[in-house]
Amino acid sequence: LLMGVVPGFAGQEFISDVLDKVPALKAAGFDITLDGGVKLELMPMFSEIKKFVLGNALFKDAPYLAKLEEFTKC
């Protein structure tokens, strides 16, 4: 599990330096999940990551199902 924010507060901006860890983790065979700072507009940055924890990105505003469908298209 990679944390894209400092744990503890919802709605923080994504810390892009965390992506520097992805190649080594993938090479070591780890299955990576990203938690924190996940937004639709950032999804192109996360092309090597397939699992996400969606908090504010999904539940901050309705309609939740439509947002989830947008994320699954990425």
C-alpha positions as CSV (number, residue, x, y, z in Angstrom):
1,L,0.0,0.0,0.0
2,L,1.5,3.3,-1.1
3,M,0.2,6.4,0.7
4,G,-0.2,9.4,-1.7
5,V,-0.8,11.8,1.2
6,V,0.3,12.2,4.8
7,P,-2.1,9.9,6.7
8,G,-4.8,11.5,8.8
9,F,-6.7,14.2,6.9
10,A,-9.0,13.7,3.9
11,G,-8.8,15.9,0.9
12,Q,-5.0,16.5,0.8
13,E,-3.1,17.0,-2.4
14,F,-1.3,14.0,-3.9
15,I,2.5,13.8,-3.1
16,S,3.9,12.8,-6.6
17,D,7.2,11.7,-5.2
18,V,5.5,8.5,-4.1
19,L,5.4,7.4,-7.7
20,D,9.2,7.1,-7.7
21,K,8.8,3.9,-5.7
22,V,6.5,2.2,-8.2
23,P,9.1,0.7,-10.6
24,A,11.2,-1.0,-7.8
25,L,8.1,-2.4,-6.1
26,K,6.7,-3.7,-9.4
27,A,10.1,-5.3,-10.3
28,A,10.1,-7.0,-6.9
29,G,6.7,-8.5,-7.7
30,F,4.6,-6.4,-5.3
31,D,0.9,-5.8,-6.1
32,I,0.5,-2.0,-5.5
33,T,-2.5,-0.2,-4.1
34,L,-2.5,3.6,-3.9
35,D,-4.3,5.3,-1.1
36,G,-4.8,9.1,-0.8
37,G,-4.9,12.0,-3.2
38,V,-6.5,9.9,-6.0
39,K,-8.4,12.0,-8.4
40,L,-9.8,11.4,-11.9
41,E,-7.5,14.1,-13.4
42,L,-4.5,12.3,-12.0
43,M,-5.3,8.9,-13.3
44,P,-2.9,9.1,-16.3
45,M,0.0,9.4,-13.8
46,F,-1.0,6.1,-12.2
47,S,-0.9,3.9,-15.3
48,E,1.3,1.3,-13.6
49,I,-1.0,1.0,-10.6
50,K,-4.2,-1.0,-10.8
51,K,-5.8,-0.8,-7.3
52,F,-6.9,2.4,-5.5
53,V,-8.5,3.4,-2.3
54,L,-11.1,6.0,-3.1
55,G,-12.3,8.1,-0.2
56,N,-13.0,11.8,-1.0
57,A,-12.6,11.2,-4.7
58,L,-15.7,9.0,-4.7
59,F,-17.8,10.0,-1.6
60,K,-17.3,13.8,-1.3
61,D,-20.2,14.6,-3.7
62,A,-23.0,12.6,-5.3
63,P,-23.7,10.9,-7.7
64,Y,-21.4,8.2,-6.4
65,L,-22.2,5.5,-8.9
66,A,-21.5,7.8,-11.8
67,K,-18.1,8.7,-10.3
68,L,-17.2,5.1,-9.7
69,E,-18.0,4.4,-13.4
70,E,-15.7,7.2,-14.4
71,F,-12.9,5.7,-12.3
72,T,-13.4,2.2,-13.8
73,K,-13.0,3.6,-17.3
74,C,-9.5,4.8,-16.5
